[in-house]
């Protein structure tokens, strides 16, 4: 009788250990591959608005990404279209994730908060989706050049350098 008692205890402990190991494996594989970054960079793209006008965006971006897949970016700068200048001063809340762990992150613009002196017309947000007024998603690859410098690449090429602060 004593032999069977110890056998049941050993099998019970083994079952509990296997369940714990299985839970850990499942839990680790379900975690999103998110990164934490706090950095600043300059973003200076140009886009053709129509056949006669050229839009120049010159802004400083402060980017905050948290390990839980959320973050925000602060944008300050100037948008020039056909000799007219508009002030950019806004905060965009974002969600991001790397579902398949291939270092290509999906960034979704969630919420936009304009500051008092931001005077960009709503129509320009279709030209530059990063301005955040139009809900959009971007696919970006983030490469660490060194411990304090990151390159953000879009599908068509590099977007900007971001230095950790």
C-alpha positions as CSV (number, residue, x, y, z in Angstrom):
1,X,0.0,0.0,0.0
2,X,2.9,2.4,0.8
3,X,4.4,1.8,-2.6
4,X,1.2,2.8,-4.4
5,X,0.9,5.9,-2.2
6,X,4.4,7.2,-3.3
7,X,3.7,6.3,-6.9
8,X,0.5,8.4,-6.9
9,X,2.4,11.4,-5.3
10,X,5.2,11.1,-7.9
11,X,2.8,10.9,-10.8
12,X,0.8,13.9,-9.4
13,X,4.0,16.0,-9.0
14,X,5.1,15.0,-12.5
15,X,1.7,16.0,-14.0
16,X,1.8,19.4,-12.2
17,X,5.4,20.0,-13.5
18,X,4.4,19.1,-17.0
19,X,1.4,21.4,-16.8
20,X,3.5,24.3,-15.6
21,X,6.1,23.8,-18.4
22,X,3.4,23.6,-21.0
23,X,1.8,26.8,-19.7
24,X,5.1,28.6,-19.8
25,X,5.7,27.4,-23.4
26,X,2.3,28.5,-24.6
27,X,2.5,31.8,-22.7
28,X,5.9,32.7,-24.2
29,X,4.9,31.9,-27.7
30,X,1.8,34.1,-27.5
31,X,3.7,37.2,-26.4
32,X,3.9,39.9,-28.9
33,X,7.5,40.9,-29.9
34,X,7.3,44.6,-28.9
35,X,10.2,46.9,-28.2
36,X,10.6,49.9,-25.9
37,X,12.1,53.0,-27.5
38,X,12.2,56.7,-26.5
39,X,13.9,58.7,-29.2
40,X,13.8,61.8,-31.4
41,X,14.4,62.4,-35.0
42,X,13.7,64.7,-38.0
43,X,11.3,63.8,-40.7
44,X,11.5,65.8,-43.9
45,X,9.5,64.3,-46.8
46,X,8.4,66.1,-50.0
47,X,5.2,65.2,-51.9
48,X,3.7,66.5,-55.1
49,X,0.2,67.9,-54.3
50,X,-0.8,68.5,-57.9
51,X,1.0,69.4,-61.1
52,X,2.0,72.9,-59.8
53,X,2.4,72.6,-56.0
54,X,5.0,70.8,-53.9
55,X,4.5,70.1,-50.2
56,X,7.5,70.1,-47.9
57,X,7.1,68.7,-44.4
58,X,9.9,69.5,-41.9
59,X,9.2,68.2,-38.5
60,X,10.8,67.0,-35.3
61,X,9.4,63.7,-34.0
62,X,9.6,62.5,-30.4
63,X,8.6,58.8,-30.3
64,X,7.7,56.9,-27.2
65,X,7.0,53.1,-27.7
66,X,6.1,51.0,-24.6
67,X,6.5,47.2,-24.2
68,X,2.8,46.7,-24.1
69,X,2.3,47.7,-27.7
70,X,1.2,51.3,-27.2
71,X,2.9,54.6,-27.6
72,X,2.7,58.1,-28.9
73,X,4.6,60.5,-31.0
74,X,4.8,64.2,-30.6
75,X,5.2,66.2,-33.9
76,X,6.5,69.8,-34.1
77,X,7.4,71.5,-37.3
78,X,6.3,73.3,-40.4
79,X,4.4,72.2,-43.5
80,X,5.0,74.4,-46.6
81,X,2.7,74.2,-49.6
82,X,2.9,76.7,-52.4
83,X,4.6,79.4,-50.3
84,X,2.2,79.0,-47.4
85,X,3.5,77.7,-44.1
86,X,1.5,75.8,-41.5
87,X,2.5,75.0,-38.0
88,X,2.5,71.4,-36.9
89,X,2.1,70.8,-33.1
90,X,0.3,67.6,-32.2
91,X,0.4,64.3,-30.3
92,X,-0.6,61.1,-32.0
93,X,-1.4,58.0,-29.9
94,X,-0.4,54.7,-31.6
95,X,-0.7,51.0,-31.2
96,X,2.1,48.8,-32.7
97,X,2.9,45.1,-32.9
98,X,5.1,42.6,-34.6
99,X,2.7,39.6,-35.0
100,X,5.0,37.3,-37.0
101,X,8.2,38.4,-35.2
102,X,9.9,39.4,-38.5
103,X,11.0,42.9,-37.2
104,X,8.3,44.6,-39.4
105,X,6.0,46.4,-37.1
106,X,2.5,47.5,-37.8
107,X,1.8,51.0,-36.5
108,X,-1.8,52.1,-36.2
109,X,-2.7,55.8,-35.6
110,X,-5.4,55.7,-32.9
111,X,-6.0,59.2,-31.6
112,X,-4.9,62.7,-32.5
113,X,-4.7,65.7,-30.2
114,X,-4.0,69.0,-31.8
115,X,-2.3,71.7,-29.8
116,X,-3.6,75.3,-29.9
117,X,-1.1,76.6,-32.5
118,X,-1.4,73.7,-34.9
119,X,-3.0,75.3,-38.0
120,X,-2.6,72.6,-40.7
121,X,-5.7,72.2,-42.9
122,X,-7.4,68.7,-42.7
123,X,-6.9,68.1,-46.4
124,X,-3.1,67.7,-46.1
125,X,-3.4,64.6,-43.9
126,X,-4.1,62.5,-47.0
127,X,-0.8,63.7,-48.5
128,X,1.1,62.9,-45.3
129,X,-0.7,60.1,-43.3
130,X,1.9,60.4,-40.5
131,X,0.2,63.6,-39.4
132,X,-2.5,61.3,-37.9
133,X,-5.8,63.0,-38.6
134,X,-6.8,60.2,-41.0
135,X,-6.7,56.8,-39.2
136,X,-4.1,54.7,-41.0
137,X,-1.6,51.9,-40.6
138,X,2.1,51.8,-41.5
139,X,4.5,48.9,-41.9
140,X,7.9,49.8,-40.6
141,X,11.1,48.0,-40.0
142,X,13.1,49.2,-37.0
143,X,16.9,48.6,-37.2
144,X,19.3,49.4,-34.3
145,X,22.5,51.0,-35.7
146,X,24.0,51.1,-32.3
147,X,22.5,51.2,-28.8
148,X,21.3,54.9,-29.2
149,X,20.4,55.1,-32.9
150,X,17.6,53.5,-34.8
151,X,16.6,53.6,-38.5
152,X,12.9,53.5,-39.3
153,X,12.4,52.0,-42.8
154,X,9.2,52.0,-44.7
155,X,8.3,49.6,-47.5
156,X,9.9,52.0,-50.1
157,X,13.0,52.9,-48.1
158,X,14.4,54.7,-45.1
159,X,12.0,57.2,-43.4
160,X,14.1,58.7,-40.6
161,X,16.8,58.2,-38.0
162,X,15.8,58.3,-34.4
163,X,18.3,59.0,-31.6
164,X,17.5,57.7,-28.1
165,X,17.3,60.3,-25.4
